[in-house]
Structures are given as structure tokens and as C-alpha cells.
Amino acid sequence: MKALTAGLLTALFLLIGPVALACRVCRPKVQAAIHTPEYTVNLLTLLLPVGALLLLAAVVFYAPIIKTRLTSSPAHG
């Protein structure tokens, strides 16, 4: 069922993709604004929250393991 839902959503997004294109007047302006010398900086700024969320998710996921390692006594004695 999940595969069917994923397939239908993929098909839906592929079908509505061309609708999101800019008009003939706006498209060159939009492309010119996107592809500037600051493209890399803009891309990294856009992706920074994604990296921060992934880091936060990893910390929350591995918090119990990290806590037990930091609070356990040394095994060699």
C-alpha cells in the first residue's frame, strides 16, 4: 500500500511540474536572478536548515547511547 501511495504521489508531482513553470516574460528574469555569482552561497544558505535539522535528529536519536557511554564507569580495572 505504501508503494502504491508513493507511486501515485510521484506521478502527481511529475504531472503538475510543468504547470509551475514561469511565463515567457518572467522566466528569463527568474533564471537570471537564480544563476548569479552568489549561486553557491544562496544554495548553501538554503540547505543550512536541512543540515541543522539532520544534526538535531541524529543527536536526539543517539542521545541514549551517548548518555550511557558518558555516564558509565570504565570497564578496565
N, CA, C, O and CB atoms as a CASP TS submission, in Angstrom:
PFRMAT TS
TARGET T0000
AUTHOR 0000-0000-0000
METHOD Language model
MODEL 1
PARENT N/A
ATOM      1  N   MET     1       0.820  -1.188   0.000  1.00  0.00           N
ATOM      2  CA  MET     1       0.000   0.000   0.000  1.00  0.00           C
ATOM      3  C   MET     1       0.869   1.259   0.000  1.00  0.00           C
ATOM      4  O   MET     1       0.554   2.243  -0.668  1.00  0.00           O
ATOM      5  CB  MET     1      -0.935  -0.006   1.203  1.00  0.00           C
ATOM      6  N   LYS     2       1.970   1.212   0.762  1.00  0.00           N
ATOM      7  CA  LYS     2       2.857   2.373   0.798  1.00  0.00           C
ATOM      8  C   LYS     2       3.506   2.615  -0.558  1.00  0.00           C
ATOM      9  O   LYS     2       3.681   3.761  -0.972  1.00  0.00           O
ATOM     10  CB  LYS     2       3.931   2.187   1.866  1.00  0.00           C
ATOM     11  N   ALA     3       3.862   1.538  -1.246  1.00  0.00           N
ATOM     12  CA  ALA     3       4.483   1.682  -2.561  1.00  0.00           C
ATOM     13  C   ALA     3       3.494   2.285  -3.548  1.00  0.00           C
ATOM     14  O   ALA     3       3.876   3.104  -4.385  1.00  0.00           O
ATOM     15  CB  ALA     3       4.990   0.323  -3.074  1.00  0.00           C
ATOM     16  N   LEU     4       2.235   1.890  -3.460  1.00  0.00           N
ATOM     17  CA  LEU     4       1.214   2.441  -4.346  1.00  0.00           C
ATOM     18  C   LEU     4       1.020   3.925  -4.075  1.00  0.00           C
ATOM     19  O   LEU     4       0.921   4.721  -5.009  1.00  0.00           O
ATOM     20  CB  LEU     4      -0.115   1.691  -4.176  1.00  0.00           C
ATOM     21  N   THR     5       0.966   4.298  -2.811  1.00  0.00           N
ATOM     22  CA  THR     5       0.814   5.703  -2.451  1.00  0.00           C
ATOM     23  C   THR     5       2.014   6.514  -2.921  1.00  0.00           C
ATOM     24  O   THR     5       1.853   7.612  -3.454  1.00  0.00           O
ATOM     25  CB  THR     5       0.634   5.852  -0.939  1.00  0.00           C
ATOM     26  N   ALA     6       3.201   5.986  -2.728  1.00  0.00           N
ATOM     27  CA  ALA     6       4.405   6.691  -3.177  1.00  0.00           C
ATOM     28  C   ALA     6       4.408   6.834  -4.691  1.00  0.00           C
ATOM     29  O   ALA     6       4.776   7.888  -5.212  1.00  0.00           O
ATOM     30  CB  ALA     6       5.671   5.952  -2.712  1.00  0.00           C
ATOM     31  N   GLY     7       4.006   5.794  -5.400  1.00  0.00           N
ATOM     32  CA  GLY     7       3.949   5.864  -6.856  1.00  0.00           C
ATOM     33  C   GLY     7       2.935   6.877  -7.343  1.00  0.00           C
ATOM     34  O   GLY     7       3.204   7.621  -8.285  1.00  0.00           O
ATOM     35  N   LEU     8       1.772   6.914  -6.711  1.00  0.00           N
ATOM     36  CA  LEU     8       0.748   7.880  -7.108  1.00  0.00           C
ATOM     37  C   LEU     8       1.183   9.313  -6.819  1.00  0.00           C
ATOM     38  O   LEU     8       0.942  10.211  -7.627  1.00  0.00           O
ATOM     39  CB  LEU     8      -0.562   7.583  -6.389  1.00  0.00           C
ATOM     40  N   LEU     9       1.818   9.530  -5.680  1.00  0.00           N
ATOM     41  CA  LEU     9       2.312  10.876  -5.369  1.00  0.00           C
ATOM     42  C   LEU     9       3.409  11.303  -6.332  1.00  0.00           C
ATOM     43  O   LEU     9       3.451  12.461  -6.748  1.00  0.00           O
ATOM     44  CB  LEU     9       2.831  10.933  -3.933  1.00  0.00           C
ATOM     45  N   THR    10       4.289  10.392  -6.687  1.00  0.00           N
ATOM     46  CA  THR    10       5.335  10.706  -7.658  1.00  0.00           C
ATOM     47  C   THR    10       4.729  11.075  -8.997  1.00  0.00           C
ATOM     48  O   THR    10       5.140  12.056  -9.617  1.00  0.00           O
ATOM     49  CB  THR    10       6.294   9.524  -7.822  1.00  0.00           C
ATOM     50  N   ALA    11       3.755  10.301  -9.448  1.00  0.00           N
ATOM     51  CA  ALA    11       3.090  10.598 -10.717  1.00  0.00           C
ATOM     52  C   ALA    11       2.385  11.945 -10.655  1.00  0.00           C
ATOM     53  O   ALA    11       2.422  12.710 -11.618  1.00  0.00           O
ATOM     54  CB  ALA    11       2.085   9.494 -11.071  1.00  0.00           C
ATOM     55  N   LEU    12       1.747  12.238  -9.532  1.00  0.00           N
ATOM     56  CA  LEU    12       1.059  13.513  -9.382  1.00  0.00           C
ATOM     57  C   LEU    12       2.039  14.674  -9.463  1.00  0.00           C
ATOM     58  O   LEU    12       1.778  15.659 -10.154  1.00  0.00           O
ATOM     59  CB  LEU    12       0.299  13.557  -8.058  1.00  0.00           C
ATOM     60  N   PHE    13       3.161  14.567  -8.766  1.00  0.00           N
ATOM     61  CA  PHE    13       4.147  15.644  -8.792  1.00  0.00           C
ATOM     62  C   PHE    13       4.775  15.805 -10.172  1.00  0.00           C
ATOM     63  O   PHE    13       5.084  16.923 -10.584  1.00  0.00           O
ATOM     64  CB  PHE    13       5.232  15.384  -7.759  1.00  0.00           C
ATOM     65  N   LEU    14       4.964  14.711 -10.880  1.00  0.00           N
ATOM     66  CA  LEU    14       5.511  14.808 -12.231  1.00  0.00           C
ATOM     67  C   LEU    14       4.510  15.441 -13.188  1.00  0.00           C
ATOM     68  O   LEU    14       4.904  16.149 -14.115  1.00  0.00           O
ATOM     69  CB  LEU    14       5.919  13.428 -12.739  1.00  0.00           C
ATOM     70  N   LEU    15       3.244  15.198 -12.978  1.00  0.00           N
ATOM     71  CA  LEU    15       2.227  15.773 -13.855  1.00  0.00           C
ATOM     72  C   LEU    15       2.014  17.259 -13.607  1.00  0.00           C
ATOM     73  O   LEU    15       1.773  18.008 -14.554  1.00  0.00           O
ATOM     74  CB  LEU    15       0.922  15.040 -13.679  1.00  0.00           C
ATOM     75  N   ILE    16       2.096  17.703 -12.353  1.00  0.00           N
ATOM     76  CA  ILE    16       1.867  19.116 -12.079  1.00  0.00           C
ATOM     77  C   ILE    16       3.144  19.939 -12.167  1.00  0.00           C
ATOM     78  O   ILE    16       3.094  21.159 -12.010  1.00  0.00           O
ATOM     79  CB  ILE    16       1.249  19.282 -10.714  1.00  0.00           C
ATOM     80  N   GLY    17       4.280  19.310 -12.411  1.00  0.00           N
ATOM     81  CA  GLY    17       5.545  20.038 -12.520  1.00  0.00           C
ATOM     82  C   GLY    17       5.556  21.085 -13.615  1.00  0.00           C
ATOM     83  O   GLY    17       5.961  22.218 -13.353  1.00  0.00           O
ATOM     84  N   PRO    18       5.128  20.760 -14.842  1.00  0.00           N
ATOM     85  CA  PRO    18       5.152  21.760 -15.908  1.00  0.00           C
ATOM     86  C   PRO    18       4.251  22.956 -15.646  1.00  0.00           C
ATOM     87  O   PRO    18       4.475  24.020 -16.223  1.00  0.00           O
ATOM     88  CB  PRO    18       4.757  21.125 -17.197  1.00  0.00           C
ATOM     89  N   VAL    19       3.251  22.819 -14.804  1.00  0.00           N
ATOM     90  CA  VAL    19       2.362  23.930 -14.502  1.00  0.00           C
ATOM     91  C   VAL    19       3.110  25.018 -13.735  1.00  0.00           C
ATOM     92  O   VAL    19       2.744  26.190 -13.814  1.00  0.00           O
ATOM     93  CB  VAL    19       1.149  23.444 -13.697  1.00  0.00           C
ATOM     94  N   ALA    20       4.139  24.647 -13.006  1.00  0.00           N
ATOM     95  CA  ALA    20       4.856  25.592 -12.166  1.00  0.00           C
ATOM     96  C   ALA    20       5.887  26.415 -12.930  1.00  0.00           C
ATOM     97  O   ALA    20       6.561  27.251 -12.327  1.00  0.00           O
ATOM     98  CB  ALA    20       5.531  24.860 -11.051  1.00  0.00           C
ATOM     99  N   LEU    21       6.029  26.209 -14.219  1.00  0.00           N
ATOM    100  CA  LEU    21       6.995  26.983 -14.992  1.00  0.00           C
ATOM    101  C   LEU    21       6.564  28.442 -15.071  1.00  0.00           C
ATOM    102  O   LEU    21       5.370  28.743 -15.072  1.00  0.00           O
ATOM    103  CB  LEU    21       7.155  26.396 -16.403  1.00  0.00           C
ATOM    104  N   ALA    22       7.521  29.330 -15.136  1.00  0.00           N
ATOM    105  CA  ALA    22       7.222  30.752 -15.225  1.00  0.00           C
ATOM    106  C   ALA    22       6.792  31.115 -16.643  1.00  0.00           C
ATOM    107  O   ALA    22       7.062  30.385 -17.596  1.00  0.00           O
ATOM    108  CB  ALA    22       8.440  31.588 -14.803  1.00  0.00           C
ATOM    109  N   CYS    23       6.128  32.241 -16.760  1.00  0.00           N
ATOM    110  CA  CYS    23       5.667  32.683 -18.074  1.00  0.00           C
ATOM    111  C   CYS    23       6.856  33.149 -18.917  1.00  0.00           C
ATOM    112  O   CYS    23       7.976  33.252 -18.417  1.00  0.00           O
ATOM    113  CB  CYS    23       4.625  33.818 -17.933  1.00  0.00           C
ATOM    114  N   ARG    24       6.607  33.424 -20.176  1.00  0.00           N
ATOM    115  CA  ARG    24       7.692  33.818 -21.088  1.00  0.00           C
ATOM    116  C   ARG    24       8.356  35.116 -20.669  1.00  0.00           C
ATOM    117  O   ARG    24       9.548  35.307 -20.911  1.00  0.00           O
ATOM    118  CB  ARG    24       7.164  33.958 -22.502  1.00  0.00           C
ATOM    119  N   VAL    25       7.611  36.001 -20.051  1.00  0.00           N
ATOM    120  CA  VAL    25       8.170  37.285 -19.630  1.00  0.00           C
ATOM    121  C   VAL    25       8.999  37.122 -18.358  1.00  0.00           C
ATOM    122  O   VAL    25      10.091  37.678 -18.245  1.00  0.00           O
ATOM    123  CB  VAL    25       7.048  38.315 -19.407  1.00  0.00           C
ATOM    124  N   CYS    26       8.479  36.366 -17.415  1.00  0.00           N
ATOM    125  CA  CYS    26       9.129  36.247 -16.097  1.00  0.00           C
ATOM    126  C   CYS    26      10.283  35.253 -16.078  1.00  0.00           C
ATOM    127  O   CYS    26      11.234  35.438 -15.318  1.00  0.00           O
ATOM    128  CB  CYS    26       8.113  35.837 -15.062  1.00  0.00           C
ATOM    129  N   ARG    27      10.223  34.205 -16.894  1.00  0.00           N
ATOM    130  CA  ARG    27      11.216  33.134 -16.815  1.00  0.00           C
ATOM    131  C   ARG    27      12.650  33.640 -16.964  1.00  0.00           C
ATOM    132  O   ARG    27      13.496  33.250 -16.161  1.00  0.00           O
ATOM    133  CB  ARG    27      10.935  32.100 -17.877  1.00  0.00           C
ATOM    134  N   PRO    28      12.972  34.490 -17.951  1.00  0.00           N
ATOM    135  CA  PRO    28      14.369  34.954 -18.039  1.00  0.00           C
ATOM    136  C   PRO    28      14.811  35.742 -16.808  1.00  0.00           C
ATOM    137  O   PRO    28      15.962  35.645 -16.383  1.00  0.00           O
ATOM    138  CB  PRO    28      14.550  35.816 -19.277  1.00  0.00           C
ATOM    139  N   LYS    29      13.899  36.518 -16.242  1.00  0.00           N
ATOM    140  CA  LYS    29      14.246  37.289 -15.045  1.00  0.00           C
ATOM    141  C   LYS    29      14.501  36.365 -13.857  1.00  0.00           C
ATOM    142  O   LYS    29      15.427  36.580 -13.074  1.00  0.00           O
ATOM    143  CB  LYS    29      13.128  38.289 -14.705  1.00  0.00           C
ATOM    144  N   VAL    30      13.676  35.344 -13.737  1.00  0.00           N
ATOM    145  CA  VAL    30      13.845  34.396 -12.634  1.00  0.00           C
ATOM    146  C   VAL    30      15.147  33.626 -12.795  1.00  0.00           C
ATOM    147  O   VAL    30      15.895  33.464 -11.831  1.00  0.00           O
ATOM    148  CB  VAL    30      12.653  33.422 -12.565  1.00  0.00           C
ATOM    149  N   GLN    31      15.425  33.151 -14.006  1.00  0.00           N
ATOM    150  CA  GLN    31      16.665  32.415 -14.248  1.00  0.00           C
ATOM    151  C   GLN    31      17.883  33.301 -14.026  1.00  0.00           C
ATOM    152  O   GLN    31      18.892  32.845 -13.488  1.00  0.00           O
ATOM    153  CB  GLN    31      16.681  31.851 -15.667  1.00  0.00           C
ATOM    154  N   ALA    32      17.798  34.558 -14.434  1.00  0.00           N
ATOM    155  CA  ALA    32      18.922  35.472 -14.231  1.00  0.00           C
ATOM    156  C   ALA    32      19.149  35.744 -12.748  1.00  0.00           C
ATOM    157  O   ALA    32      20.288  35.914 -12.312  1.00  0.00           O
ATOM    158  CB  ALA    32      18.680  36.789 -14.974  1.00  0.00           C
ATOM    159  N   ALA    33      18.075  35.785 -11.981  1.00  0.00           N
ATOM    160  CA  ALA    33      18.220  36.027 -10.545  1.00  0.00           C
ATOM    161  C   ALA    33      18.770  34.802  -9.823  1.00  0.00           C
ATOM    162  O   ALA    33      19.460  34.933  -8.813  1.00  0.00           O
ATOM    163  CB  ALA    33      16.877  36.428  -9.938  1.00  0.00           C
ATOM    164  N   ILE    34      18.468  33.615 -10.337  1.00  0.00           N
ATOM    165  CA  ILE    34      18.948  32.393  -9.687  1.00  0.00           C
ATOM    166  C   ILE    34      20.409  32.138 -10.016  1.00  0.00           C
ATOM    167  O   ILE    34      21.199  31.836  -9.121  1.00  0.00           O
ATOM    168  CB  ILE    34      18.101  31.191 -10.110  1.00  0.00           C
ATOM    169  N   HIS    35      20.775  32.252 -11.261  1.00  0.00           N
ATOM    170  CA  HIS    35      22.125  31.896 -11.714  1.00  0.00           C
ATOM    171  C   HIS    35      23.040  33.116 -11.702  1.00  0.00           C
ATOM    172  O   HIS    35      23.464  33.609 -12.748  1.00  0.00           O
ATOM    173  CB  HIS    35      22.077  31.285 -13.127  1.00  0.00           C
ATOM    174  N   THR    36      23.327  33.581 -10.515  1.00  0.00           N
ATOM    175  CA  THR    36      24.227  34.715 -10.322  1.00  0.00           C
ATOM    176  C   THR    36      25.538  34.200  -9.740  1.00  0.00           C
ATOM    177  O   THR    36      25.640  33.017  -9.415  1.00  0.00           O
ATOM    178  CB  THR    36      23.586  35.795  -9.391  1.00  0.00           C
ATOM    179  N   PRO    37      26.534  35.057  -9.605  1.00  0.00           N
ATOM    180  CA  PRO    37      27.787  34.613  -8.964  1.00  0.00           C
ATOM    181  C   PRO    37      27.597  34.151  -7.513  1.00  0.00           C
ATOM    182  O   PRO    37      28.432  33.416  -6.985  1.00  0.00           O
ATOM    183  CB  PRO    37      28.805  35.741  -8.999  1.00  0.00           C
ATOM    184  N   GLU    38      26.519  34.571  -6.874  1.00  0.00           N
ATOM    185  CA  GLU    38      26.257  34.163  -5.493  1.00  0.00           C
ATOM    186  C   GLU    38      25.461  32.866  -5.419  1.00  0.00           C
ATOM    187  O   GLU    38      24.889  32.559  -4.372  1.00  0.00           O
ATOM    188  CB  GLU    38      25.512  35.263  -4.758  1.00  0.00           C
ATOM    189  N   TYR    39      25.411  32.100  -6.501  1.00  0.00           N
ATOM    190  CA  TYR    39      24.598  30.881  -6.554  1.00  0.00           C
ATOM    191  C   TYR    39      24.999  29.891  -5.465  1.00  0.00           C
ATOM    192  O   TYR    39      24.134  29.331  -4.792  1.00  0.00           O
ATOM    193  CB  TYR    39      24.724  30.220  -7.928  1.00  0.00           C
ATOM    194  N   THR    40      26.283  29.672  -5.285  1.00  0.00           N
ATOM    195  CA  THR    40      26.751  28.707  -4.289  1.00  0.00           C
ATOM    196  C   THR    40      26.392  29.155  -2.882  1.00  0.00           C
ATOM    197  O   THR    40      25.963  28.345  -2.060  1.00  0.00           O
ATOM    198  CB  THR    40      28.262  28.508  -4.405  1.00  0.00           C
ATOM    199  N   VAL    41      26.562  30.424  -2.603  1.00  0.00           N
ATOM    200  CA  VAL    41      26.224  30.950  -1.280  1.00  0.00           C
ATOM    201  C   VAL    41      24.726  30.814  -1.031  1.00  0.00           C
ATOM    202  O   VAL    41      24.307  30.419   0.057  1.00  0.00           O
ATOM    203  CB  VAL    41      26.660  32.430  -1.148  1.00  0.00           C
ATOM    204  N   ASN    42      23.920  31.140  -2.042  1.00  0.00           N
ATOM    205  CA  ASN    42      22.469  31.017  -1.890  1.00  0.00           C
ATOM    206  C   ASN    42      22.059  29.566  -1.681  1.00  0.00           C
ATOM    207  O   ASN    42      21.177  29.284  -0.871  1.00  0.00           O
ATOM    208  CB  ASN    42      21.753  31.590  -3.114  1.00  0.00           C
ATOM    209  N   LEU    43      22.686  28.649  -2.398  1.00  0.00           N
ATOM    210  CA  LEU    43      22.364  27.234  -2.255  1.00  0.00           C
ATOM    211  C   LEU    43      22.738  26.727  -0.862  1.00  0.00           C
ATOM    212  O   LEU    43      21.965  26.001  -0.237  1.00  0.00           O
ATOM    213  CB  LEU    43      23.086  26.412  -3.329  1.00  0.00           C
ATOM    214  N   LEU    44      23.912  27.105  -0.380  1.00  0.00           N
ATOM    215  CA  LEU    44      24.329  26.682   0.959  1.00  0.00           C
ATOM    216  C   LEU    44      23.442  27.293   2.040  1.00  0.00           C
ATOM    217  O   LEU    44      23.143  26.643   3.041  1.00  0.00           O
ATOM    218  CB  LEU    44      25.789  27.066   1.206  1.00  0.00           C
ATOM    219  N   THR    45      23.025  28.536   1.841  1.00  0.00           N
ATOM    220  CA  THR    45      22.116  29.174   2.788  1.00  0.00           C
ATOM    221  C   THR    45      20.771  28.464   2.805  1.00  0.00           C
ATOM    222  O   THR    45      20.148  28.318   3.857  1.00  0.00           O
ATOM    223  CB  THR    45      21.930  30.653   2.441  1.00  0.00           C
ATOM    224  N   LEU    46      20.333  28.031   1.645  1.00  0.00           N
ATOM    225  CA  LEU    46      19.069  27.308   1.551  1.00  0.00           C
ATOM    226  C   LEU    46      19.157  25.938   2.213  1.00  0.00           C
ATOM    227  O   LEU    46      18.196  25.494   2.840  1.00  0.00           O
ATOM    228  CB  LEU    46      18.657  27.155   0.096  1.00  0.00           C
ATOM    229  N   LEU    47      20.300  25.262   2.081  1.00  0.00           N
ATOM    230  CA  LEU    47      20.456  23.910   2.614  1.00  0.00           C
ATOM    231  C   LEU    47      20.907  23.874   4.073  1.00  0.00           C
ATOM    232  O   LEU    47      20.881  22.811   4.692  1.00  0.00           O
ATOM    233  CB  LEU    47      21.439  23.154   1.775  1.00  0.00           C
ATOM    234  N   LEU    48      21.314  24.994   4.628  1.00  0.00           N
ATOM    235  CA  LEU    48      21.781  25.032   6.014  1.00  0.00           C
ATOM    236  C   LEU    48      20.732  24.546   7.014  1.00  0.00           C
ATOM    237  O   LEU    48      21.078  23.760   7.896  1.00  0.00           O
ATOM    238  CB  LEU    48      22.199  26.436   6.369  1.00  0.00           C
ATOM    239  N   PRO    49      19.476  24.969   6.924  1.00  0.00           N
ATOM    240  CA  PRO    49      18.484  24.438   7.871  1.00  0.00           C
ATOM    241  C   PRO    49      18.282  22.929   7.746  1.00  0.00           C
ATOM    242  O   PRO    49      17.993  22.265   8.741  1.00  0.00           O
ATOM    243  CB  PRO    49      17.160  25.134   7.666  1.00  0.00           C
ATOM    244  N   VAL    50      18.427  22.387   6.560  1.00  0.00           N
ATOM    245  CA  VAL    50      18.289  20.938   6.376  1.00  0.00           C
ATOM    246  C   VAL    50      19.393  20.219   7.142  1.00  0.00           C
ATOM    247  O   VAL    50      19.132  19.236   7.836  1.00  0.00           O
ATOM    248  CB  VAL    50      18.338  20.560   4.867  1.00  0.00           C
ATOM    249  N   GLY    51      20.616  20.703   7.019  1.00  0.00           N
ATOM    250  CA  GLY    51      21.727  20.109   7.750  1.00  0.00           C
ATOM    251  C   GLY    51      21.557  20.239   9.255  1.00  0.00           C
ATOM    252  O   GLY    51      21.869  19.315  10.006  1.00  0.00           O
ATOM    253  N   ALA    52      21.060  21.392   9.690  1.00  0.00           N
ATOM    254  CA  ALA    52      20.841  21.588  11.122  1.00  0.00           C
ATOM    255  C   ALA    52      19.766  20.638  11.647  1.00  0.00           C
ATOM    256  O   ALA    52      19.905  20.087  12.739  1.00  0.00           O
ATOM    257  CB  ALA    52      20.443  23.043  11.407  1.00  0.00           C
ATOM    258  N   LEU    53      18.708  20.446  10.882  1.00  0.00           N
ATOM    259  CA  LEU    53      17.656  19.518  11.307  1.00  0.00           C
ATOM    260  C   LEU    53      18.153  18.080  11.331  1.00  0.00           C
ATOM    261  O   LEU    53      17.801  17.319  12.231  1.00  0.00           O
ATOM    262  CB  LEU    53      16.448  19.631  10.385  1.00  0.00           C
ATOM    263  N   LEU    54      18.967  17.701  10.352  1.00  0.00           N
ATOM    264  CA  LEU    54      19.533  16.350  10.354  1.00  0.00           C
ATOM    265  C   LEU    54      20.458  16.142  11.551  1.00  0.00           C
ATOM    266  O   LEU    54      20.440  15.080  12.173  1.00  0.00           O
ATOM    267  CB  LEU    54      20.296  16.089   9.048  1.00  0.00           C
ATOM    268  N   LEU    55      21.250  17.133  11.869  1.00  0.00           N
ATOM    269  CA  LEU    55      22.129  17.044  13.038  1.00  0.00           C
ATOM    270  C   LEU    55      21.318  16.933  14.326  1.00  0.00           C
ATOM    271  O   LEU    55      21.641  16.131  15.202  1.00  0.00           O
ATOM    272  CB  LEU    55      23.057  18.266  13.104  1.00  0.00           C
ATOM    273  N   LEU    56      20.272  17.734  14.436  1.00  0.00           N
ATOM    274  CA  LEU    56      19.408  17.668  15.612  1.00  0.00           C
ATOM    275  C   LEU    56      18.728  16.306  15.721  1.00  0.00           C
ATOM    276  O   LEU    56      18.625  15.750  16.814  1.00  0.00           O
ATOM    277  CB  LEU    56      18.355  18.779  15.561  1.00  0.00           C
ATOM    278  N   ALA    57      18.269  15.772  14.604  1.00  0.00           N
ATOM    279  CA  ALA    57      17.630  14.453  14.616  1.00  0.00           C
ATOM    280  C   ALA    57      18.625  13.373  15.033  1.00  0.00           C
ATOM    281  O   ALA    57      18.269  12.459  15.776  1.00  0.00           O
ATOM    282  CB  ALA    57      17.042  14.125  13.232  1.00  0.00           C
ATOM    283  N   ALA    58      19.860  13.472  14.563  1.00  0.00           N
ATOM    284  CA  ALA    58      20.880  12.492  14.946  1.00  0.00           C
ATOM    285  C   ALA    58      21.192  12.581  16.436  1.00  0.00           C
ATOM    286  O   ALA    58      21.366  11.557  17.097  1.00  0.00           O
ATOM    287  CB  ALA    58      22.161  12.705  14.126  1.00  0.00           C
ATOM    288  N   VAL    59      21.262  13.786  16.961  1.00  0.00           N
ATOM    289  CA  VAL    59      21.529  13.957  18.395  1.00  0.00           C
ATOM    290  C   VAL    59      20.390  13.371  19.218  1.00  0.00           C
ATOM    291  O   VAL    59      20.632  12.684  20.210  1.00  0.00           O
ATOM    292  CB  VAL    59      21.724  15.452  18.743  1.00  0.00           C
ATOM    293  N   VAL    60      19.159  13.635  18.817  1.00  0.00           N
ATOM    294  CA  VAL    60      18.013  13.096  19.557  1.00  0.00           C
ATOM    295  C   VAL    60      17.977  11.575  19.450  1.00  0.00           C
ATOM    296  O   VAL    60      17.677  10.893  20.430  1.00  0.00           O
ATOM    297  CB  VAL    60      16.693  13.699  19.032  1.00  0.00           C
ATOM    298  N   PHE    61      18.278  11.041  18.276  1.00  0.00           N
ATOM    299  CA  PHE    61      18.227   9.595  18.063  1.00  0.00           C
ATOM    300  C   PHE    61      19.309   8.877  18.864  1.00  0.00           C
ATOM    301  O   PHE    61      19.051   7.831  19.461  1.00  0.00           O
ATOM    302  CB  PHE    61      18.376   9.273  16.576  1.00  0.00           C
ATOM    303  N   TYR    62      20.520   9.435  18.878  1.00  0.00           N
ATOM    304  CA  TYR    62      21.639   8.777  19.551  1.00  0.00           C
ATOM    305  C   TYR    62      21.858   9.265  20.983  1.00  0.00           C
ATOM    306  O   TYR    62      22.841   8.864  21.607  1.00  0.00           O
ATOM    307  CB  TYR    62      22.896   8.988  18.756  1.00  0.00           C
ATOM    308  N   ALA    63      21.000  10.098  21.519  1.00  0.00           N
ATOM    309  CA  ALA    63      21.180  10.632  22.871  1.00  0.00           C
ATOM    310  C   ALA    63      21.260   9.544  23.935  1.00  0.00           C
ATOM    311  O   ALA    63      22.132   9.629  24.800  1.00  0.00           O
ATOM    312  CB  ALA    63      20.051  11.572  23.202  1.00  0.00           C
ATOM    313  N   PRO    64      20.402   8.530  23.921  1.00  0.00           N
ATOM    314  CA  PRO    64      20.531   7.492  24.961  1.00  0.00           C
ATOM    315  C   PRO    64      21.870   6.758  24.902  1.00  0.00           C
ATOM    316  O   PRO    64      22.447   6.449  25.945  1.00  0.00           O
ATOM    317  CB  PRO    64      19.400   6.484  24.829  1.00  0.00           C
ATOM    318  N   ILE    65      22.364   6.479  23.714  1.00  0.00           N
ATOM    319  CA  ILE    65      23.646   5.778  23.577  1.00  0.00           C
ATOM    320  C   ILE    65      24.786   6.654  24.083  1.00  0.00           C
ATOM    321  O   ILE    65      25.673   6.183  24.795  1.00  0.00           O
ATOM    322  CB  ILE    65      23.895   5.374  22.105  1.00  0.00           C
ATOM    323  N   ILE    66      24.756   7.910  23.716  1.00  0.00           N
ATOM    324  CA  ILE    66      25.808   8.833  24.147  1.00  0.00           C
ATOM    325  C   ILE    66      25.761   9.002  25.664  1.00  0.00           C
ATOM    326  O   ILE    66      26.800   9.051  26.322  1.00  0.00           O
ATOM    327  CB  ILE    66      25.657  10.207  23.443  1.00  0.00           C
ATOM    328  N   LYS    67      24.550   9.092  26.212  1.00  0.00           N
ATOM    329  CA  LYS    67      24.411   9.274  27.660  1.00  0.00           C
ATOM    330  C   LYS    67      24.961   8.078  28.420  1.00  0.00           C
ATOM    331  O   LYS    67      25.644   8.252  29.429  1.00  0.00           O
ATOM    332  CB  LYS    67      22.944   9.499  28.032  1.00  0.00           C
ATOM    333  N   THR    68      24.677   6.867  27.956  1.00  0.00           N
ATOM    334  CA  THR    68      25.192   5.689  28.664  1.00  0.00           C
ATOM    335  C   THR    68      26.704   5.590  28.550  1.00  0.00           C
ATOM    336  O   THR    68      27.361   5.155  29.496  1.00  0.00           O
ATOM    337  CB  THR    68      24.548   4.416  28.118  1.00  0.00           C
ATOM    338  N   ARG    69      27.261   5.975  27.438  1.00  0.00           N
ATOM    339  CA  ARG    69      28.729   5.928  27.297  1.00  0.00           C
ATOM    340  C   ARG    69      29.413   6.947  28.182  1.00  0.00           C
ATOM    341  O   ARG    69      30.470   6.668  28.749  1.00  0.00           O
ATOM    342  CB  ARG    69      29.134   6.163  25.848  1.00  0.00           C
ATOM    343  N   LEU    70      28.822   8.131  28.308  1.00  0.00           N
ATOM    344  CA  LEU    70      29.452   9.175  29.105  1.00  0.00           C
ATOM    345  C   LEU    70      29.278   8.955  30.603  1.00  0.00           C
ATOM    346  O   LEU    70      30.112   9.397  31.393  1.00  0.00           O
ATOM    347  CB  LEU    70      28.889  10.518  28.722  1.00  0.00           C
ATOM    348  N   THR    71      28.206   8.278  31.001  1.00  0.00           N
ATOM    349  CA  THR    71      27.956   8.106  32.436  1.00  0.00           C
ATOM    350  C   THR    71      28.405   6.757  32.976  1.00  0.00           C
ATOM    351  O   THR    71      28.414   6.565  34.191  1.00  0.00           O
ATOM    352  CB  THR    71      26.497   8.284  32.718  1.00  0.00           C
ATOM    353  N   SER    72      28.777   5.818  32.116  1.00  0.00           N
ATOM    354  CA  SER    72      29.201   4.502  32.604  1.00  0.00           C
ATOM    355  C   SER    72      30.635   4.568  33.126  1.00  0.00           C
ATOM    356  O   SER    72      31.441   5.386  32.682  1.00  0.00           O
ATOM    357  CB  SER    72      29.086   3.440  31.485  1.00  0.00           C
ATOM    358  N   SER    73      30.926   3.687  34.076  1.00  0.00           N
ATOM    359  CA  SER    73      32.273   3.644  34.634  1.00  0.00           C
ATOM    360  C   SER    73      33.200   2.903  33.674  1.00  0.00           C
ATOM    361  O   SER    73      32.731   2.095  32.873  1.00  0.00           O
ATOM    362  CB  SER    73      32.272   2.966  36.030  1.00  0.00           C
ATOM    363  N   PRO    74      34.493   3.159  33.741  1.00  0.00           N
ATOM    364  CA  PRO    74      35.430   2.476  32.849  1.00  0.00           C
ATOM    365  C   PRO    74      35.404   0.965  33.068  1.00  0.00           C
ATOM    366  O   PRO    74      35.292   0.501  34.203  1.00  0.00           O
ATOM    367  CB  PRO    74      36.849   3.011  33.059  1.00  0.00           C
ATOM    368  N   ALA    75      35.506   0.205  31.994  1.00  0.00           N
ATOM    369  CA  ALA    75      35.421  -1.258  32.066  1.00  0.00           C
ATOM    370  C   ALA    75      36.737  -1.887  32.501  1.00  0.00           C
ATOM    371  O   ALA    75      36.733  -2.974  33.078  1.00  0.00           O
ATOM    372  CB  ALA    75      35.004  -1.827  30.718  1.00  0.00           C
ATOM    373  N   HIS    76      37.850  -1.238  32.243  1.00  0.00           N
ATOM    374  CA  HIS    76      39.129  -1.858  32.603  1.00  0.00           C
ATOM    375  C   HIS    76      39.478  -1.488  34.048  1.00  0.00           C
ATOM    376  O   HIS    76      39.354  -0.336  34.465  1.00  0.00           O
ATOM    377  CB  HIS    76      40.266  -1.406  31.625  1.00  0.00           C
ATOM    378  N   GLY    77      39.909  -2.482  34.778  1.00  0.00           N
ATOM    379  CA  GLY    77      40.148  -2.217  36.174  1.00  0.00           C
ATOM    380  C   GLY    77      41.171  -3.011  36.775  1.00  0.00           C
ATOM    381  O   GLY    77      41.451  -2.860  37.964  1.00  0.00           O
TER
END
